[in-house]
Amino acid sequence: MQFPNYFADADANFDEADFVIFGIPYDKTSSFRKGSIKAPDDIRKASWNFETYNLRTDVDIKDLKVHDYGNLDVTKDNPSIMIKKVRGFTSKILEKNKFPIAIGGEHSVTSGIIQAYPKDIAVLILDAHMDFRNIYENEKYNHACVTKRISDHVSIKNIVVLGARSAEKEEYIDAKNQNLFYIDSFYIKKNGIKKAINEIESILKNKKIYLTLDIDAIDPSYAPGTGTPEPFGITPFDVIEIIDSFYSNLIGFDVVEVCPNYDNGEASIIAAKIIRNVIEKSSLVI
């Protein structure tokens, strides 16, 4: 069956929209599995699976003003040029007081998005990996460096990594020495997501929060189609609880690292549904 090439029900024009979706098809620095370049369009296709009304949130997305801009032209760019283009486009969205929702692409794209925001925001990163290397494979904008690059712009005291369960030893030591606050997935399994959320609230207080979801934060049994799958992750229900807890503070969102070639659509379906949940919950305060 042929579906429209935009995110389901995102048919408002740019000027009237409260939410602006845009794709960033980029995977130049992917280090294990490439293919996230295909994710924006695959997630859009998956979005047409759902009813417009969500019984859980009691929101009908067809009543909301959502625009899908399409994909940025970054596929062949080197990382620094890609970052510059992403920063520029995100700035245009923010200047119009709209809520950006980016569909990656690899996680490196988030660095460009964050650079468009004021430095005093908070960033909540859901990720299986610390991504705190200063440089990887001779590239500072590598996907394995995204948390480090975010900390170049946002104070590290306002960054939280949730779901991490993998890091290079030196990277881990550096993160600890710089007091990067993280909650690993084993802690969540033992103590529950609500306790983790309480700890995050105590760190970020009532700051405005940008939320970035690397799909590999979710256990690969749920979302196998990702670039660097890491067992023993969090669940999609954990992600929903995080959105429910912080939606009134959210000022932007992205989902990255979906690789459609490596599953039967599970990761794209989850990503599309989570995007819908972010829009639905955030609409309650916009």
C-alpha positions, 0 to 999 in steps of 0.5 A: 500500500502506498502512503503519503511521504509525510508523518501521519496527520502532520498536514498543517503548513509551517506558519500555522504549526505548533510542532515542526517535524523534520528528518535528518537522513545522515549516517556518515559516522556510524561505526557498526551498522549503517542504515539510519539514513533511511529512518526518517522516511521509514518512521513516517511510513510507520506513523500511518499505522495508528488511529488519530485518537490515542485513548491513553492521552485522550488526544486526537492528533488530527486536532493539532497543528503539526507540520512535516518539513521533509528531510534536510539535505545533509546526506553527503555532507561532512559532519561539521557541515551537517551540524551547521545546517541542522543548527541553522534550520533548528534556529529558524523553528525556534525563532518562530516559537515552534516545537522542533521534532527531529527524526534521525539519522545517527545521534551526531545530529543532536549536537547541531540541534542543541547548538540552536538553543540557549546555553541554560537549557537542560538535556535529557539523553536516553541512550545505551551508551555514554557517548562521551568520547572527545573524538572517535575515528578522527571525528569530534562530531562522531555519533560516539561523541554526542554527549561530549559535544552537547556538554560543549554548549550546555553545562554538564550539570544540566545533562542527564544520561538515562539507560546507559550500559556501555562505555569505553573505560577512559570515556567512563572515567572522564565522565565520572571525573566531570560529574556527568549524571547518569542512571544505568539500565541496571539501576532502573531494573532494580529500583524502577523507573519512577525512582530514576525519574525522581532523581532526574527531577532533583537534578534538573529541577524545573528547567526547560528540557530537550529530550533526545532518544537514541532508540538503542536505549530501548532493549533490542528485544523491542527495537532490534533495528538500530546501529549499535544494539546493546542488551539489557535496556529499558522498555518502551513503557519506561520511555512513556513514563519519562515523557509523562513526567517531563512533558510540561518542561519539554522544548524539543525532541528527537529520535535517532539511530533507527536502522530499518534494515535490521528488523521487521519494522519494530524500531520504526513503529516504536519511534513513530508512536513515541513521537506521537506521544511527545506531540500529544502530551506537549500539546497540553501545555502549548 
